[in-house]
Amino acid sequence: MKVEVKKVDALKREMKFEIPREKVTEQMDLVYNEIGKHAKVKGFRPGKVPRHILNVSHGQLAKDETIKKIIPQAYHDGVSQHQLNPIDLPEITDVNLKDGVLTFTATLDIRPEVEISKYKGINVVRKKNEVTEEEVLKTLEFFKKGRADQEVTIDDSFAKGMGFPSLAEFKTALKHQLESDKDRNNRMDVENQIVEELLKNAKLIVPQSLVKRQLHHRLGEALRRLKSQGLNDEELKKKEEDLRVQLEPAVEREVKIYLILEEIGRLENITTTDPNDSLPAKVMELLLKEAAWQEAK
């Protein structure tokens, strides 16, 4: 197998493969053997169809299957041989099987080097979770507005209408819920502070193949939401490019953050074996534990 590797830019590599005739023939023989076991050709029992007959009736299928089986293994071997570290699946182009020789091109992004100067001991300020009486009353007013068609007084009867024995118990439940919401929001705020510091302290080139894949996913989600809201195909097409422009910076930032957290995970020997575990989440737990905490005044 011949493999030529061309450096397109800092991360992108173009690999040109040439698979020799004997390797292609060997794989095609295996494919024809499998096809022959199940092929239904008039006048022949399954498994007894001559190769030249199969070639006429199933030649294109055999060719396609041979290509499908060779390319992944050849790509894997080529990447290993040239010690490349792909960050995503390659783009396969220029596939050609001619005179028994298979050629194709694989374009890929390699994993970027991530330099992170500081990630432990990041200064963070956590807001308080305390809920004031005023905040509870504001929330009660919100519930009251939900019954604008009725004359409502905030009393025990009002609380019973909301499923609580008394106003005092309703207010206590509201306070707990507001504290829980604040705790969740305050933690997210601290995580965002850590992320901002990581972005300041890290150097890396973001692989555009990952950005492209994630952007495609996010754009699809956004368009599906708009379609569910009643937009037709023509309206969606008009919005698509605007959405792409809006989403791309955020997606690039997400990819960058992911790669930084992944590198910290590697440096700290953090691994995940459970498919439900998230490596970035485990790394963030470490960063929260190691952060220099201050309470907001």
Backbone torsions as a table, in degrees:
resi	resn	phi	psi	omega
1	MET	NA	130.6	176.6
2	LYS	-102.5	133.4	178.3
3	VAL	-133.2	125.4	174.8
4	GLU	-113.1	130.3	-178.5
5	VAL	-112.6	126.6	178.9
6	LYS	-116.4	132.2	176.7
7	LYS	-84.3	112.5	-178.3
8	VAL	-84.3	-46.1	173.2
9	ASP	-151.9	-162.4	-174.1
10	ALA	-56.5	-34.0	-176.8
11	LEU	-117.2	-29.7	-173.0
12	LYS	-80.8	134.2	176.0
13	ARG	-126.1	142.2	176.4
14	GLU	-114.7	120.0	-177.9
15	MET	-110.8	122.5	177.2
16	LYS	-104.2	123.6	-176.1
17	PHE	-108.7	143.2	170.4
18	GLU	-133.9	113.3	-177.7
19	ILE	-97.4	122.7	-174.6
20	PRO	-66.7	160.1	-176.5
21	ARG	-55.9	-42.5	-176.2
22	GLU	-64.4	-35.5	178.7
23	LYS	-69.5	-42.0	178.7
24	VAL	-64.2	-44.3	-179.8
25	THR	-61.3	-43.4	179.4
26	GLU	-59.0	-45.9	-179.6
27	GLN	-69.6	-37.3	-179.2
28	MET	-67.2	-35.5	175.8
29	ASP	-60.6	-42.3	178.8
30	LEU	-63.7	-41.5	-179.9
31	VAL	-63.9	-45.4	179.5
32	TYR	-62.7	-36.3	177.1
33	ASN	-60.6	-42.3	179.5
34	GLU	-68.0	-43.9	179.1
35	ILE	-61.1	-42.5	-177.5
36	GLY	-61.6	-27.4	-179.0
37	LYS	-67.7	-27.7	-172.3
38	HIS	-122.1	-10.0	-175.9
39	ALA	-62.9	135.5	177.3
40	LYS	-105.9	107.5	179.2
41	VAL	-124.6	128.3	-176.7
42	LYS	-57.1	129.3	178.4
43	GLY	94.8	-4.8	-179.7
44	PHE	-132.0	144.5	174.1
45	ARG	-80.8	148.6	176.3
46	PRO	-54.1	133.2	-179.5
47	GLY	91.0	-7.5	-177.1
48	LYS	-118.3	11.1	-178.7
49	VAL	-78.3	125.2	179.1
50	PRO	-61.1	150.9	-176.4
51	ARG	-58.9	-41.5	-176.4
52	HIS	-67.0	-28.8	176.0
53	ILE	-72.8	-44.1	176.7
54	LEU	-59.3	-36.4	-178.7
55	ASN	-61.9	-35.7	179.4
56	VAL	-73.8	-45.6	-172.5
57	SER	-85.6	-28.0	-174.4
58	HIS	-130.8	20.0	-175.3
59	GLY	-60.6	-42.8	-179.0
60	GLN	-68.0	-39.8	177.3
61	LEU	-61.0	-44.2	-179.8
62	ALA	-62.5	-40.4	178.7
63	LYS	-63.5	-47.8	-179.4
64	ASP	-61.7	-44.1	-178.5
65	GLU	-66.4	-37.9	178.4
66	THR	-61.9	-45.6	179.0
67	ILE	-62.2	-45.2	-178.8
68	LYS	-61.7	-32.5	-178.7
69	LYS	-82.6	-33.8	-175.9
70	ILE	-76.8	-43.6	-170.6
71	ILE	-57.8	-49.6	-178.3
72	PRO	-59.5	-43.8	-178.7
73	GLN	-68.7	-41.0	178.7
74	ALA	-63.0	-42.0	178.7
75	TYR	-61.6	-47.3	179.0
76	HIS	-58.0	-46.7	-179.8
77	ASP	-63.8	-40.5	-179.4
78	GLY	-66.0	-41.6	177.8
79	VAL	-62.9	-43.0	178.9
80	SER	-65.8	-43.6	-179.0
81	GLN	-60.4	-39.7	-177.1
82	HIS	-98.0	9.5	174.4
83	GLN	52.8	45.8	175.8
84	LEU	-92.3	154.8	-179.2
85	ASN	-125.6	83.1	-176.1
86	PRO	-64.9	145.7	178.8
87	ILE	-100.5	-12.8	-177.8
88	ASP	-152.2	173.8	177.0
89	LEU	-66.3	147.3	-178.3
90	PRO	-79.2	163.9	169.1
91	GLU	-97.4	119.0	-177.5
92	ILE	-98.8	124.7	-179.4
93	THR	-137.4	173.9	173.9
94	ASP	53.1	42.0	178.9
95	VAL	-76.3	127.4	-176.7
96	ASN	-148.3	123.3	175.3
97	LEU	-113.1	105.7	-174.7
98	LYS	-136.6	132.0	-179.7
99	ASP	53.7	35.2	176.6
100	GLY	81.4	-3.1	-179.3
101	VAL	-106.7	131.2	179.9
102	LEU	-102.1	127.5	174.4
103	THR	-125.4	148.1	175.0
104	PHE	-161.0	164.8	178.9
105	THR	-120.5	134.9	175.3
106	ALA	-117.8	123.6	177.2
107	THR	-110.2	129.7	-173.9
108	LEU	-146.1	159.8	170.4
109	ASP	-103.2	134.2	175.0
110	ILE	-88.7	160.1	-179.2
111	ARG	-66.1	128.3	-178.0
112	PRO	-75.5	155.3	170.7
113	GLU	-77.2	133.0	179.9
114	VAL	-113.6	117.9	175.5
115	GLU	-100.7	120.1	179.3
116	ILE	-126.5	113.5	-171.8
117	SER	-81.1	-32.4	-178.9
118	LYS	-150.7	129.7	175.8
119	TYR	-140.6	-8.9	174.1
120	LYS	-103.1	150.3	177.2
121	GLY	72.7	25.0	178.7
122	ILE	-69.5	133.4	179.2
123	ASN	-72.9	124.3	177.2
124	VAL	-131.9	148.1	177.9
125	VAL	-117.8	121.8	-179.8
126	ARG	-102.8	129.2	177.3
127	LYS	-73.2	160.6	-177.9
128	LYS	-78.4	150.6	179.1
129	ASN	-92.7	-0.8	-175.1
130	GLU	-61.1	139.7	177.3
131	VAL	-114.1	126.3	-177.8
132	THR	-85.8	162.7	176.2
133	GLU	-60.3	-37.0	179.7
134	GLU	-61.1	-40.5	179.6
135	GLU	-66.4	-37.4	177.7
136	VAL	-64.6	-44.4	-179.5
137	LEU	-63.9	-38.1	177.7
138	LYS	-62.2	-39.2	179.1
139	THR	-68.2	-38.6	176.2
140	LEU	-61.5	-39.6	178.1
141	GLU	-62.9	-35.8	177.9
142	PHE	-62.1	-44.6	178.2
143	PHE	-64.9	-36.1	-179.7
144	LYS	-63.9	-40.7	179.8
145	LYS	-63.8	-26.2	177.4
146	GLY	-67.1	-14.1	177.3
147	ARG	-115.9	43.2	-173.6
148	ALA	-63.5	-22.2	-179.3
149	ASP	-79.1	-3.0	-178.9
150	GLN	-124.0	154.4	171.1
151	GLU	-80.0	113.2	-173.7
152	VAL	-120.7	133.6	171.1
153	THR	-112.4	135.3	-179.8
154	ILE	-80.6	95.2	-179.3
155	ASP	-144.9	-166.4	-178.8
156	ASP	-61.3	-35.0	179.8
157	SER	-65.4	-41.4	177.5
158	PHE	-60.6	-43.7	-179.7
159	ALA	-63.7	-39.9	179.3
160	LYS	-64.5	-34.7	177.2
161	GLY	-66.1	-20.7	178.1
162	MET	-96.5	2.8	175.7
163	GLY	93.7	18.8	179.7
164	PHE	-120.2	148.4	-176.4
165	PRO	-63.9	-33.0	-176.5
166	SER	-152.0	166.2	178.4
167	LEU	-63.6	-38.5	-179.0
168	ALA	-60.9	-42.6	-179.4
169	GLU	-71.5	-34.2	176.1
170	PHE	-63.0	-44.3	179.8
171	LYS	-64.5	-38.2	178.4
172	THR	-64.1	-43.5	179.2
173	ALA	-64.8	-40.7	177.7
174	LEU	-62.2	-41.8	-179.7
175	LYS	-61.4	-43.6	178.8
176	HIS	-62.4	-41.7	-179.4
177	GLN	-65.8	-42.0	179.2
178	LEU	-65.5	-38.0	176.8
179	GLU	-64.0	-41.3	178.9
180	SER	-63.4	-43.0	178.9
181	ASP	-63.0	-43.6	179.6
182	LYS	-63.8	-41.4	179.9
183	ASP	-60.2	-44.8	179.8
184	ARG	-64.8	-44.6	-179.6
185	ASN	-66.9	-37.4	-179.6
186	ASN	-68.6	-35.7	175.9
187	ARG	-65.9	-42.7	177.4
188	MET	-61.1	-38.1	178.5
189	ASP	-62.7	-42.6	178.8
190	VAL	-65.0	-43.1	177.9
191	GLU	-59.8	-39.7	178.4
192	ASN	-65.1	-36.0	176.5
193	GLN	-62.9	-42.5	178.6
194	ILE	-63.8	-44.1	-179.6
195	VAL	-60.5	-42.6	180.0
196	GLU	-61.2	-40.2	178.5
197	GLU	-67.3	-40.1	178.6
198	LEU	-61.2	-43.1	180.0
199	LEU	-62.9	-35.4	177.7
200	LYS	-69.6	-35.8	-171.6
201	ASN	-93.1	-1.5	-174.9
202	ALA	-111.7	148.3	174.2
203	LYS	-125.8	127.9	176.8
204	LEU	-167.0	158.2	171.9
205	ILE	-99.1	128.1	-176.4
206	VAL	-83.5	123.7	178.7
207	PRO	-66.2	121.5	-176.1
208	GLN	-70.4	-22.8	177.9
209	SER	-64.7	-38.0	177.4
210	LEU	-68.6	-41.0	178.1
211	VAL	-60.9	-45.0	-178.7
212	LYS	-60.9	-44.6	-178.1
213	ARG	-66.2	-45.6	-179.4
214	GLN	-67.6	-37.1	178.4
215	LEU	-64.5	-40.9	177.8
216	HIS	-59.8	-42.4	-179.9
217	HIS	-65.0	-47.9	-177.7
218	ARG	-66.9	-38.5	179.4
219	LEU	-64.8	-41.4	177.6
220	GLY	-60.2	-43.3	178.4
221	GLU	-61.3	-45.8	-178.2
222	ALA	-63.1	-42.3	-179.6
223	LEU	-67.8	-36.6	177.2
224	ARG	-64.6	-39.4	178.2
225	ARG	-62.9	-44.2	-179.7
226	LEU	-64.8	-37.5	178.5
227	LYS	-64.6	-38.6	179.1
228	SER	-67.2	-20.0	178.1
229	GLN	-88.5	1.1	172.8
230	GLY	107.3	2.2	178.7
231	LEU	-71.7	138.8	178.7
232	ASN	-86.9	175.7	-174.2
233	ASP	-61.6	-36.9	-179.5
234	GLU	-67.0	-41.6	178.3
235	GLU	-66.0	-39.1	179.2
236	LEU	-64.0	-40.4	-179.8
237	LYS	-62.5	-38.5	178.8
238	LYS	-66.0	-36.0	-177.1
239	LYS	-81.3	-20.7	-170.7
240	GLU	-57.9	-47.1	-176.3
241	GLU	-68.5	-39.0	176.6
242	ASP	-61.3	-42.9	178.4
243	LEU	-62.4	-41.2	179.5
244	ARG	-59.6	-45.3	-179.9
245	VAL	-64.1	-39.3	-179.6
246	GLN	-68.5	-40.8	-172.8
247	LEU	-80.5	-29.2	-170.4
248	GLU	-57.7	-46.2	179.5
249	PRO	-60.3	-40.8	-179.9
250	ALA	-66.8	-39.6	179.6
251	VAL	-66.0	-42.8	178.8
252	GLU	-61.7	-38.7	177.4
253	ARG	-64.3	-43.2	179.5
254	GLU	-60.6	-44.1	179.7
255	VAL	-62.9	-42.2	179.9
256	LYS	-61.9	-45.7	179.4
257	ILE	-61.9	-43.7	179.9
258	TYR	-58.2	-45.2	-178.3
259	LEU	-66.6	-36.0	177.7
260	ILE	-65.7	-47.3	179.9
261	LEU	-63.8	-37.5	178.5
262	GLU	-63.3	-40.8	179.2
263	GLU	-66.7	-40.2	176.5
264	ILE	-62.5	-39.8	176.6
265	GLY	-59.0	-41.1	178.8
266	ARG	-66.3	-44.1	-179.2
267	LEU	-63.9	-32.9	-176.9
268	GLU	-97.4	6.2	-179.6
269	ASN	56.9	38.5	176.8
270	ILE	-89.2	126.5	-179.3
271	THR	-129.9	164.9	175.0
272	THR	-130.3	131.5	175.7
273	THR	-109.7	-29.9	177.9
274	ASP	-79.1	124.6	-179.8
275	PRO	-60.7	-19.8	178.8
276	ASN	-82.8	-12.6	178.5
277	ASP	-78.7	147.0	176.6
278	SER	-113.6	122.4	178.9
279	LEU	-59.4	-48.3	177.9
280	PRO	-55.9	-38.8	180.0
281	ALA	-65.6	-40.6	178.7
282	LYS	-66.2	-38.7	177.9
283	VAL	-65.8	-41.2	179.2
284	MET	-62.6	-36.4	176.3
285	GLU	-59.0	-42.8	177.4
286	LEU	-62.4	-45.3	-177.5
287	LEU	-65.4	-36.5	176.1
288	LEU	-66.1	-40.6	179.8
289	LYS	-65.0	-37.5	-175.5
290	GLU	-89.9	-3.9	-175.9
291	ALA	-71.8	157.4	175.1
292	ALA	-93.5	103.5	-171.6
293	TRP	-87.1	141.6	170.0
294	GLN	-134.9	143.7	176.2
295	GLU	-89.4	138.2	177.5
296	ALA	-65.1	142.8	-179.2
297	LYS	-80.7	NA	NA
